[in-house]
Amino acid sequence: MVERLTGRFPESLLFFLHTGGAFARVGRSRGRFVRGLRSMQQSTRLTIVYLPALAGLFASASLAGVTEVGDVTDTGTTKIVGDTGVGSFTVDSGVSAFENTMRFGDSPTGNGTGLVTGAGTSLELTNGVLNIANGGTGLFTISVGAGVTITRDPSATGSQGGFLIGQPAGSIGELVVTGAGSSLTGFGPRGWMGGDGQATLTVEDNATVRAFGPTQNNPSFRVAQNPGGQATINVRSGGELDFTGMGNDVLFLPERGTATVNIESGGQLRAGRVRVAQVGTASSDINITGAGSEFQAEFFFAAQDPDTVVTVDIEDQGRLDVSEWLYIGQEGTGTMNVSGASTVNVDQDFFVGGEIGAVAGNGSVTVTDGSSVTVGDDLYIGTDISTGVLSLFGADTTLTVGDRLYVGWGFAGFPATGTLEVGRGAVVEATAGEGLNYADAGGDQATGRFVIGDDGTGTVSSGLIEA
């Protein structure tokens, strides 16, 4: 066994183990010794090589698939690419590389670029964080079948693990995962993007991003946490963005800032609890477009504070699937447009404007052009002191409710206003349960308006109609 490598080496050089054409980092020089060197069988043919870790030694350093150019420094636990200048880090040629935390664009003048590319190429961050644009400008790309994994000790209770994009004010960060077989697997309690800066996450062309997290640390993925934050998420062309591995996870789109989510051309986004525009003046635009494009969620809460604004557009056979409850305009203003033979499916309850709990939301849902909305249990249009409008127009446009359909649901002292419009050949069916209830107020507190549309061809099938 080789226990320790000694020699007269310059300070802070990285050592790599070369075997079978691949390189793995195994140690760093400290005086005469290489620390961190793992034991190796002498019967295995090995080559130990070293390259400079300090940008001041050479303008660039390259080692069979691992290339560092320009402003790149290594503290031993953190690799900084583009600290105050321009730097790049590339892994390719089927190499397996290992790091801890990596930061790209680490100050207002820093500009860092990372690239992991090629089938069989991989980068593993152990108990670390992938931090893109930590005050400066950062771009990190995973392409052509390469994979990046962020691992974490399951017994750890701190904040190790996860990835950050464009968090500090003034930063501009972008993460791109592109191409079949390309992947990012992030295991940790947090994923944040666009906190006070600008952030873009793109998953495209059959690439995948999967986030995992230990339930004991309340994992979450937070987008635009603060009022100045701006974030864009693009999932397109068969790309998959999956947060369901985070356990009882929460996806904020955004928390207090501004967010845009585009799911297109067969893209898939999956999450547990989704909070869309949660606090203050947060705003969000969610676009689901094209056959095979789908947003899956356990809970979907849209516009959760009085001044929040959310727009959800589902077009051209796009699909939204919610396994529990869907809210449009919970306490703020929410608008949903469903068109072009698109689908909304809610396994349990759907609230258009408000919720049960005396809040003043404003919700509007328009369904047209052969689209369908299916609600497994109850549909509430305007609840408590809120206003809700649901409009269905066009041939083959359908609304199916498994149990009760309330148009204006309130109680004493909490007047609700609800409107259901049906026309131009649209069909509403609420026959399986208690059927259609409008102006349901336990007295005279609610206002329910039920309109058979402008040309008189709307159809409503109901087991029960109460005034």
Long-range contacts (C-beta under 8 A, 24 or more apart in sequence): 1-39, 1-40, 1-41, 1-42, 2-37, 2-39, 2-40, 2-42, 3-39, 4-33, 4-34, 4-37, 5-33, 5-34, 5-37, 5-48, 6-32, 6-33, 6-34, 7-32, 8-32, 9-34, 9-50, 10-52, 10-57, 12-53, 12-54, 12-74, 13-50, 13-51, 13-52, 13-53, 14-50, 14-51, 14-52, 14-53, 14-74, 15-48, 15-49, 15-50, 16-48, 16-49, 16-50, 16-51, 16-63, 16-66, 17-46, 17-47, 17-48, 18-46, 18-47, 18-48, 18-49, 18-64, 19-44, 19-45, 19-46, 19-47, 21-64, 21-94, 22-65, 22-94, 22-95, 22-96, 23-49, 23-63, 23-64, 23-65, 23-66, 23-95, 23-96, 23-97, 24-96, 24-97, 24-98, 25-97, 25-98, 25-99, 28-53, 28-74, 28-76, 55-87, 64-93, 64-95, 65-91, 65-92, 65-93, 65-94, 65-95, 65-97, 65-121, 66-90, 66-91, 66-95, 66-97, 67-91, 67-92, 71-110, 71-112, 77-101, 77-128, 78-102, 78-103, 78-128, 79-103, 80-106, 80-112, 81-105, 81-106, 81-112, 81-113, 81-114, 82-106, 82-110, 82-111, 82-112, 82-113, 82-136, 82-137, 82-138, 83-107, 83-110, 83-112, 84-109, 84-110, 85-109, 85-110, 85-111, 86-111, 86-112, 87-111, 87-112, 87-113, 88-112, 88-113, 88-114, 88-115, 89-113, 89-114, 89-115, 90-114, 90-115, 90-116, 90-117, 91-115, 91-116, 91-117, 91-121, 91-122, 91-123, 91-146, 92-116, 92-117, 92-118, 92-121, 92-146, 93-118, 93-121, 94-118, 94-119, 94-120, 94-121, 95-121, 95-122, 96-121, 96-122, 96-123, 96-124, 97-122, 97-123, 97-124, 98-123, 98-124, 98-126, 99-123, 99-124, 99-125, 99-126, 99-128, 100-125, 100-126, 100-127, 100-128, 101-125, 101-128, 101-129, 101-130, 101-131, 102-128, 102-129, 102-130, 102-131, 103-131, 103-134, 104-131, 104-132, 104-133, 104-134, 104-138, 104-139, 104-140, 104-173, 105-132, 105-133, 105-134, 105-135, 105-136, 105-137, 105-138, 105-171, 105-172, 105-173, 106-134, 106-135, 106-136, 107-134, 107-135, 107-136, 108-135, 108-136, 108-170, 109-136, 110-134, 110-135, 110-136, 110-137, 110-138, 111-136, 111-137, 111-138, 112-136, 112-137, 112-138, 112-139, 113-138, 113-139, 113-140, 114-138, 114-139, 114-140, 114-141, 115-140, 115-141, 115-143, 116-141, 116-142, 116-143, 116-146, 116-147, 116-148, 117-141, 117-142, 117-143, 117-144, 117-146, 118-143, 118-144, 118-145, 118-146, 119-144, 119-145, 119-146, 119-181, 120-145, 120-146, 121-145, 121-146, 121-147, 122-146, 122-147, 122-148, 122-149, 123-147, 123-148, 123-149, 124-148, 124-149, 124-150, 124-151, 125-149, 125-150, 125-151, 126-151, 127-151, 127-152, 127-153, 127-156, 127-160, 127-161, 128-160, 128-161, 129-159, 129-160, 129-161, 129-162, 129-163, 129-164, 129-188, 130-162, 130-163, 130-164, 130-186, 131-163, 131-164, 131-167, 132-163, 132-164, 132-165, 132-166, 132-173, 132-174, 132-175, 132-199, 133-165, 133-166, 133-167, 133-168, 133-171, 133-172, 133-173, 133-174, 133-197, 133-199, 134-164, 134-167, 134-168, 134-171, 135-168, 135-170, 135-171, 136-171, 136-172, 137-171, 137-172, 137-173, 138-165, 138-166, 138-171, 138-172, 138-173, 138-174, 139-173, 139-174, 139-176, 140-174, 140-175, 140-176, 141-175, 141-176, 141-177, 141-178, 142-176, 142-177, 142-178, 142-182, 142-183, 142-184, 142-207, 143-176, 143-177, 143-178, 143-179, 143-182, 144-179, 144-181, 144-182, 145-179, 145-180, 145-181, 145-182, 146-181, 146-182, 146-183, 147-181, 147-182, 147-183, 147-184, 147-185, 148-183, 148-184, 148-185, 149-184, 149-185, 149-187, 150-184, 150-185, 150-186, 150-187, 150-188, 151-187, 152-187, 152-188, 152-214, 154-214, 157-216, 157-217, 159-188, 159-189, 159-190, 160-188, 161-186, 161-187, 161-188, 161-189, 161-190, 161-213, 162-186, 162-187, 162-188, 162-189, 162-190, 162-191, 162-192, 162-211, 162-213, 163-188, 163-191, 164-190, 164-191, 164-192, 164-193, 165-192, 165-193, 165-194, 165-199, 165-200, 165-201, 165-231, 166-193, 166-194, 166-195, 166-197, 166-198, 166-199, 166-200, 166-231, 167-192, 167-193, 167-194, 167-195, 167-196, 167-197, 167-199, 168-195, 168-196, 168-197, 169-196, 169-197, 169-228, 170-197, 171-196, 171-197, 171-198, 172-197, 172-198, 173-197, 173-198, 173-199, 173-200, 174-199, 174-200, 174-201, 174-202, 175-200, 175-201, 175-202, 176-202, 176-204, 177-202, 177-203, 177-204, 177-207, 177-208, 177-209, 177-239, 178-202, 178-203, 178-204, 178-205, 178-207, 178-239, 179-205, 179-206, 179-207, 180-205, 180-206, 180-207, 181-206, 181-207, 182-207, 182-208, 183-207, 183-208, 183-209, 183-210, 184-208, 184-209, 184-210, 185-209, 185-210, 185-212, 186-210, 186-211, 186-212, 187-211, 187-212, 187-213, 188-212, 188-213, 188-219, 189-213, 189-214, 189-217, 189-218, 189-219, 189-220, 190-219, 190-220, 190-221, 190-222, 191-220, 191-221, 191-222, 192-221, 192-222, 192-223, 192-225, 193-222, 193-223, 193-224, 193-231, 194-223, 194-224, 194-225, 194-229, 194-230, 194-231, 194-254, 194-257, 194-259, 195-222, 195-224, 195-225, 195-226, 195-229, 195-257, 196-225, 196-226, 196-228, 196-229, 197-229, 197-230, 198-229, 198-230, 198-231, 199-223, 199-224, 199-229, 199-230, 199-231, 199-232, 200-231, 200-232, 200-233, 200-234, 201-231, 201-232, 201-233, 201-234, 201-241, 202-233, 202-234, 202-235, 202-236, 202-239, 203-234, 203-235, 203-236, 203-239, 203-240, 203-241, 203-267, 204-234, 204-235, 204-236, 204-237, 204-238, 204-239, 204-267, 205-236, 205-237, 205-238, 205-239, 206-237, 206-238, 206-239, 207-239, 207-240, 208-239, 208-240, 208-241, 208-242, 209-239, 209-240, 209-241, 209-242, 210-240, 210-242, 210-245, 211-242, 211-243, 211-245, 211-246, 211-249, 212-245, 212-246, 213-245, 213-246, 213-247, 213-249, 214-247, 215-247, 215-248, 218-248, 219-246, 219-247, 219-249, 220-246, 220-249, 220-250, 220-251, 220-252, 221-246, 221-249, 221-250, 221-251, 221-252, 221-271, 222-252, 222-254, 222-255, 223-251, 223-252, 223-253, 223-254, 223-255, 223-257, 223-259, 224-252, 224-254, 224-255, 224-256, 224-257, 224-258, 224-259, 224-282, 225-252, 225-254, 225-255, 225-256, 225-257, 226-255, 226-256, 226-257, 227-256, 227-257, 227-280, 227-281, 227-282, 228-257, 229-254, 229-255, 229-256, 229-257, 229-258, 230-257, 230-258, 230-259, 231-257, 231-258, 231-259, 231-260, 232-259, 232-260, 232-261, 232-262, 233-259, 233-260, 233-261, 233-262, 233-269, 234-262, 234-264, 234-267, 235-261, 235-262, 235-263, 235-264, 235-267, 235-268, 235-269, 236-262, 236-263, 236-264, 236-265, 236-266, 236-267, 237-264, 237-265, 237-266, 237-267, 238-265, 238-266, 238-267, 238-268, 238-292, 239-267, 239-268, 240-267, 240-268, 240-269, 240-270, 241-267, 241-268, 241-269, 241-270, 242-268, 242-269, 242-270, 242-271, 243-270, 243-271, 243-272, 244-270, 244-271, 244-272, 246-272, 247-272, 248-272, 248-273, 249-273, 250-274, 250-275, 251-275, 251-297, 252-278, 253-277, 253-284, 253-286, 254-278, 254-282, 254-283, 254-284, 255-279, 255-282, 256-280, 256-281, 256-282, 257-282, 258-282, 258-283, 258-284, 259-283, 259-284, 259-285, 260-284, 260-285, 260-286, 260-287, 261-285, 261-286, 261-287, 261-295, 262-287, 262-289, 263-287, 263-288, 263-289, 263-293, 263-294, 263-295, 263-318, 264-289, 264-290, 264-293, 265-289, 265-290, 265-292, 265-293, 266-290, 266-291, 266-292, 266-293, 267-292, 267-293, 267-294, 268-292, 268-293, 268-294, 268-296, 269-294, 269-295, 269-296, 270-296, 270-297, 271-296, 271-297, 271-298, 272-297, 272-298, 272-299, 273-297, 273-298, 273-299, 273-301, 274-298, 274-299, 274-300, 274-301, 275-301, 275-304, 276-300, 276-301, 276-302, 276-303, 276-304, 276-310, 276-312, 277-302, 277-303, 277-304, 277-305, 277-308, 277-309, 277-310, 277-332, 278-304, 278-305, 278-308, 279-304, 279-305, 279-308, 280-305, 280-307, 280-308, 281-307, 281-308, 282-308, 282-309, 283-308, 283-309, 283-310, 284-309, 284-310, 284-311, 285-310, 285-311, 285-313, 286-310, 286-311, 286-312, 286-313, 287-313, 287-315, 288-312, 288-313, 288-314, 288-315, 288-318, 288-319, 288-320, 288-342, 289-313, 289-314, 289-315, 289-316, 289-318, 290-315, 290-316, 290-317, 290-318, 291-316, 291-317, 292-317, 293-317, 293-318, 293-319, 294-318, 294-319, 294-320, 294-321, 295-319, 295-320, 295-321, 296-321, 296-322, 296-323, 297-321, 297-322, 297-323, 298-322, 298-323, 298-324, 299-324, 299-325, 299-326, 300-325, 300-326, 300-327, 301-327, 301-330, 302-327, 302-328, 302-329, 302-330, 302-334, 302-336, 303-327, 303-328, 303-329, 303-330, 303-331, 303-332, 303-333, 303-334, 303-361, 303-363, 304-330, 304-331, 304-332, 305-331, 305-332, 306-331, 306-332, 306-360, 307-332, 308-332, 308-333, 309-333, 309-334, 310-334, 310-335, 311-335, 311-336, 311-337, 312-336, 312-337, 313-337, 314-338, 314-339, 314-342, 314-343, 314-344, 314-371, 315-339, 315-340, 315-342, 316-340, 316-341, 316-342, 317-341, 317-342, 317-343, 318-342, 318-343, 319-343, 319-344, 319-345, 320-344, 320-345, 321-345, 322-346, 322-347, 323-347, 323-348, 324-348, 325-349, 325-350, 325-351, 326-350, 326-351, 327-351, 327-355, 327-361, 327-363, 328-352, 328-353, 328-363, 328-364, 328-365, 329-353, 329-354, 329-361, 329-362, 329-363, 329-364, 329-386, 329-388, 330-354, 330-355, 330-359, 330-361, 330-363, 331-355, 331-359, 331-360, 331-361, 332-361, 332-362, 333-361, 333-362, 333-363, 334-361, 334-362, 334-363, 334-364, 335-363, 335-364, 335-365, 336-363, 336-364, 336-365, 336-366, 337-365, 337-366, 337-368, 338-365, 338-366, 338-367, 338-368, 338-371, 338-373, 339-366, 339-367, 339-368, 339-369, 339-371, 340-369, 340-370, 340-371, 341-369, 341-370, 341-371, 341-396, 342-371, 342-372, 343-371, 343-372, 343-373, 343-374, 344-371, 344-372, 344-373, 344-374, 345-373, 345-374, 346-373, 346-374, 346-375, 346-376, 347-376, 347-377, 348-376, 348-377, 348-378, 349-375, 349-377, 349-378, 349-379, 349-380, 350-375, 350-378, 350-379, 350-380, 351-380, 351-383, 351-388, 352-379, 352-380, 352-381, 352-382, 352-388, 352-389, 352-390, 352-418, 353-380, 353-381, 353-382, 353-383, 353-386, 353-387, 353-388, 353-389, 353-416, 353-418, 354-380, 354-382, 354-383, 354-384, 354-385, 354-386, 354-387, 354-388, 354-416, 355-383, 355-384, 355-386, 356-380, 356-383, 356-384, 357-384, 358-384, 358-385, 358-414, 359-384, 359-385, 359-386, 360-384, 360-385, 360-386, 361-386, 361-387, 361-388, 362-386, 362-387, 362-388, 363-387, 363-388, 363-389, 364-388, 364-389, 364-390, 364-391, 365-389, 365-390, 365-391, 366-391, 366-392, 366-393, 367-391, 367-392, 367-393, 367-397, 367-399, 367-426, 368-392, 368-393, 368-394, 368-397, 369-394, 369-397, 370-394, 370-395, 370-396, 370-397, 371-397, 372-397, 372-398, 372-399, 372-400, 373-398, 373-399, 373-400, 374-399, 374-400, 375-399, 375-400, 375-401, 375-402, 376-402, 376-403, 377-402, 377-403, 377-404, 377-433, 378-403, 378-404, 378-405, 378-406, 378-433, 379-404, 379-405, 379-406, 379-430, 380-406, 380-409, 380-418, 381-405, 381-406, 381-407, 381-408, 381-409, 381-418, 381-419, 381-420, 382-407, 382-408, 382-409, 382-410, 382-416, 382-417, 382-418, 382-419, 382-446, 382-447, 382-448, 383-409, 383-410, 383-416, 383-418, 384-409, 384-410, 384-411, 384-414, 384-416, 385-410, 385-414, 385-415, 385-416, 386-416, 386-417, 387-416, 387-417, 387-418, 388-416, 388-417, 388-418, 388-419, 389-418, 389-419, 389-421, 390-419, 390-420, 390-421, 391-419, 391-420, 391-421, 391-422, 392-421, 392-422, 392-423, 392-426, 392-427, 392-428, 392-458, 393-421, 393-422, 393-423, 393-424, 393-426, 393-453, 394-424, 394-425, 394-426, 395-424, 395-425, 395-426, 396-425, 397-424, 397-425, 397-426, 397-427, 398-426, 398-427, 398-428, 398-429, 399-426, 399-427, 399-428, 399-429, 400-428, 400-429, 400-430, 401-428, 401-429, 401-430, 401-432, 401-433, 402-432, 402-433, 403-432, 403-433, 403-434, 404-430, 404-433, 404-434, 404-435, 404-437, 405-430, 405-435, 405-436, 405-437, 405-462, 406-437, 406-438, 406-440, 407-436, 407-437, 407-438, 407-439, 407-440, 407-448, 407-449, 407-450, 408-438, 408-439, 408-440, 408-441, 408-446, 408-447, 408-448, 408-449, 409-437, 409-440, 409-441, 409-446, 410-440, 410-441, 410-442, 410-445, 410-446, 411-441, 411-442, 411-443, 411-445, 412-441, 412-442, 412-443, 412-445, 413-445, 414-445, 415-441, 415-445, 415-446, 415-447, 416-441, 416-445, 416-446, 416-447, 417-446, 417-447, 417-449, 418-446, 418-447, 418-448, 418-449, 419-448, 419-449, 419-450, 419-451, 420-449, 420-450, 420-451, 421-451, 421-453, 422-451, 422-452, 422-453, 422-458, 422-459, 422-460, 423-451, 423-452, 423-453, 423-454, 423-455, 423-456, 423-457, 423-458, 424-453, 424-454, 424-455, 424-457, 424-458, 425-457, 425-458, 425-459, 426-453, 426-458, 426-459, 427-458, 427-459, 427-460, 427-461, 428-458, 428-459, 428-460, 428-461, 428-462, 429-460, 429-461, 429-462, 430-460, 430-461, 430-462, 430-463, 431-461, 431-462, 431-463, 432-463, 433-463, 434-463, 434-464, 435-462, 435-463, 435-464, 435-465, 436-460, 436-462, 436-464, 436-465, 436-466, 437-464, 437-465, 437-466, 438-465, 438-466, 438-467, 439-467, 440-466
